[in-house]
Amino acid sequence: MKPQRVVALGQSGFRFQIGAFVIYIDPYLSDSVEKLEGRLYRRQVPIWKPPELVNDADCVLITHGHRDHCDLETLLPLSKVSSACRFVAPNEVCRNLASAGIAADRLLRAPNRWLDLAPGICVHAAPAAHPEMETDCDGHWKCVGYILEFDDRRIYHSGDTSLTLALIEFLERFKPIDTAFLPVNEKNYFREQLGIIANMGIRDAFGLAQHLGVAKLVPMHWDMFVPNSVYQEEIDLYWKLSQPQFAVLINPQTI
């Protein structure tokens, strides 16, 4: 079995090392959101590493075009120092990255089929409802999650999504899923007044994990920006009180 190491980068960003192969999902390694939105959106998670030093990326998976998931201040420097890295993203995001200067032959549209990333490692896109499931003019999903398969295991990173019946039915095709990375920054009136498109909350995330029969749930999208945050104590308490049949991992180092 390949060793699997994980680094939580904050928000929905993660670094996965599967054997010698390194995958980043939605890395946000700058202060670009604060620059655009103001001090209210100052990052609460320290930058793990300046993007110009991220020279180990073999593949970057991007779930959608929002700045905290598809950050040009991260991706452009990273693309230069990880010069062989490929980028997998929704169709519209691929076009935007090409316009920003990343070579077209390094860009792969998020696949609605299994795509080999390396020997023994493959990926399949899943739709995401952010806030609704939408397709572009070519019929491709605008927002996605990803299912990674390796060593006869599957992990699911949902990207930003609410919980819908269509998503549940889609994911049922991929069971068993060992580990689910799910957002827990629930929608509410006051967040909507700030223009925040929030996602499923703790109860929906736990319910989906239980429904899919996962062994491990990794909560995400709870720690980066104060207006869109969740207290870790909320997650821990709900796990203690609900006693689900899965483990909850906060910022895991292995999966």
C-alpha positions in Angstrom: 0.0 0.0 0.0 1.3 3.5 -0.9 1.8 5.8 2.1 -0.8 8.6 2.2 0.1 11.8 3.8 -2.2 14.8 4.1 -1.6 18.5 4.8 -4.7 20.7 5.6 -4.1 24.1 4.0 -7.2 25.7 5.4 -10.6 26.4 3.9 -11.0 23.4 1.4 -7.4 23.2 0.5 -5.4 20.0 1.0 -2.1 18.4 -0.1 -2.2 14.7 -0.6 0.9 12.6 -1.1 0.1 9.1 -2.4 3.3 7.3 -2.6 5.6 9.7 -4.5 2.7 11.4 -6.3 1.5 14.8 -4.9 -1.9 16.2 -5.5 -3.2 19.6 -4.3 -6.9 20.4 -4.1 -8.1 24.0 -4.0 -4.8 25.4 -2.5 -5.3 29.0 -1.2 -1.9 30.3 -0.2 -2.2 34.1 -0.4 -4.1 37.0 1.0 -6.0 37.7 -2.2 -9.5 37.5 -0.7 -8.6 40.0 2.0 -7.2 42.3 -0.7 -10.4 42.2 -2.6 -13.0 42.0 0.2 -11.3 43.8 3.1 -10.0 43.1 6.6 -13.2 41.2 7.5 -11.8 38.4 5.3 -8.3 38.3 6.8 -7.2 34.6 6.8 -7.2 32.8 10.1 -5.1 29.9 8.9 -1.4 30.8 8.4 -0.1 30.3 4.9 1.5 26.8 4.9 4.1 27.7 2.3 4.5 30.6 -0.2 3.2 29.4 -3.6 6.5 30.2 -5.3 8.1 27.5 -3.1 5.5 24.8 -3.9 7.7 22.9 -6.4 6.4 19.4 -5.7 2.9 19.4 -7.3 2.2 16.7 -9.8 -1.5 17.6 -10.1 -3.8 20.4 -8.9 -7.5 19.7 -8.7 -9.7 22.8 -8.7 -13.4 22.5 -7.8 -14.7 25.9 -9.0 -13.7 29.4 -9.9 -14.2 31.3 -6.6 -11.1 33.0 -5.4 -10.6 31.0 -2.2 -10.6 27.8 -4.3 -9.1 29.0 -7.6 -6.5 31.7 -6.5 -4.3 33.0 -9.3 -1.9 34.4 -6.7 -1.4 30.8 -5.7 -1.7 28.9 -9.0 0.4 31.0 -11.3 3.6 31.0 -9.1 2.9 27.3 -8.3 2.6 26.5 -12.1 6.1 28.0 -12.7 8.0 26.1 -10.0 6.0 22.9 -10.4 6.6 23.1 -14.2 5.3 19.6 -15.0 2.2 20.0 -12.9 -1.2 19.4 -14.6 -4.4 21.2 -13.6 -7.8 19.5 -13.5 -10.8 21.9 -13.3 -14.2 22.7 -14.6 -14.4 23.8 -18.2 -14.8 27.5 -17.5 -12.0 27.5 -14.9 -9.7 25.8 -17.5 -10.5 28.7 -19.9 -9.7 31.3 -17.3 -6.4 29.6 -16.4 -5.4 29.5 -20.0 -6.2 33.2 -20.3 -4.0 33.8 -17.3 -1.1 32.2 -19.0 -1.1 28.5 -18.1 -0.4 26.4 -21.2 -3.5 24.7 -22.6 -1.7 21.3 -22.7 -1.4 21.4 -18.9 -5.2 21.9 -18.4 -7.6 19.0 -18.2 -11.4 19.4 -17.9 -12.9 17.8 -14.8 -13.8 14.3 -16.1 -17.2 12.7 -15.9 -15.3 9.4 -16.2 -12.3 7.8 -14.5 -9.1 9.6 -15.5 -5.6 8.2 -14.7 -3.4 10.7 -13.0 -0.5 8.2 -12.3 -0.2 4.5 -12.2 -2.7 3.2 -9.7 -4.2 6.7 -9.0 -7.3 8.0 -10.8 -9.9 10.7 -10.4 -13.6 11.1 -11.3 -15.5 14.4 -11.0 -18.8 14.7 -9.2 -21.3 17.5 -9.5 -21.6 20.2 -6.8 -24.5 22.4 -5.9 -23.0 25.9 -5.3 -25.7 27.0 -4.7 -27.4 24.9 -7.4 -26.0 22.3 -9.8 -25.3 24.3 -13.0 -23.8 23.5 -16.4 -22.1 25.8 -18.8 -23.1 26.5 -22.4 -21.2 23.3 -23.4 -23.1 21.1 -20.8 -20.2 20.8 -18.4 -20.6 21.2 -14.6 -19.6 24.6 -13.3 -18.7 23.4 -9.8 -17.5 20.0 -9.0 -16.1 17.7 -6.3 -13.6 14.9 -6.9 -13.5 11.1 -6.1 -9.9 9.8 -5.9 -9.2 6.1 -6.2 -6.0 4.4 -5.2 -5.0 1.2 -3.4 -8.6 -0.1 -3.9 -9.8 2.9 -1.8 -11.9 5.9 -2.6 -11.9 9.3 -1.0 -14.4 12.1 -1.9 -13.7 15.8 -1.7 -17.0 17.6 -2.3 -15.7 21.1 -3.1 -18.3 23.7 -2.2 -21.8 22.1 -2.2 -25.1 22.0 -0.6 -26.8 18.6 -0.1 -29.3 17.6 -2.8 -31.0 14.3 -3.8 -29.2 14.4 -7.2 -25.8 14.6 -5.4 -26.7 11.7 -3.1 -27.9 9.6 -6.0 -24.7 10.3 -7.9 -22.4 9.4 -5.0 -24.2 6.2 -4.3 -22.7 4.8 -7.5 -19.2 5.1 -6.0 -19.7 3.4 -2.7 -17.8 2.3 -0.7 -16.1 5.6 0.0 -13.5 5.4 2.7 -13.1 9.1 3.6 -15.3 12.1 2.8 -14.0 15.7 2.9 -17.2 17.8 3.4 -17.9 21.5 4.1 -19.7 22.3 7.3 -20.2 26.1 7.0 -23.9 26.1 6.9 -26.2 28.6 5.1 -28.0 31.2 7.1 -29.7 34.5 6.5 -26.9 36.7 7.9 -24.3 35.0 5.7 -26.4 35.4 2.7 -26.7 39.2 3.5 -22.9 39.3 3.3 -23.0 37.7 -0.1 -21.6 34.4 1.2 -22.7 31.3 -0.8 -22.5 28.8 2.1 -22.7 25.0 1.9 -24.1 22.1 3.8 -23.9 22.4 7.6 -22.6 20.0 10.2 -25.9 18.0 10.3 -26.1 17.6 6.6 -22.4 16.6 6.4 -22.8 14.0 9.1 -26.0 12.7 7.5 -24.3 12.3 4.1 -21.3 10.6 5.7 -23.6 8.2 7.5 -25.7 7.6 4.4 -22.6 6.8 2.3 -21.2 4.5 5.1 -17.8 6.3 5.2 -15.2 5.3 7.7 -13.9 8.8 8.2 -15.2 12.3 7.8 -12.9 15.3 7.4 -14.8 18.6 8.0 -13.6 21.5 5.8 -14.5 25.1 4.9 -14.8 26.0 8.6 -11.6 27.7 9.6 -10.4 30.4 7.2 -12.6 33.5 7.4 -14.4 34.7 10.5 -17.8 35.6 8.7 -17.9 32.0 7.3 -16.5 30.1 10.2 -17.6 27.2 12.5 -16.2 26.5 15.9 -14.3 23.3 16.2 -16.1 22.7 19.5 -19.4 22.6 17.5 -18.1 19.8 15.4 -16.6 17.9 18.3 -19.8 18.3 20.4 -22.1 17.2 17.6 -20.0 14.1 17.0 -20.0 13.3 20.7 -23.8 13.7 21.0 -24.8 12.0 17.8 -22.4 9.1 18.1 -22.1 8.3 14.4 -20.5 5.2 13.0 -17.5 7.1 11.5 -14.5 8.9 12.9 -14.2 12.7 12.5 -10.7 13.9 11.7 -9.8 17.5 12.1 -6.8 18.5 10.0 -5.6 14.9 9.6 -2.0 14.1 8.7 -2.8 10.7 7.2 -5.9 9.2 5.6 
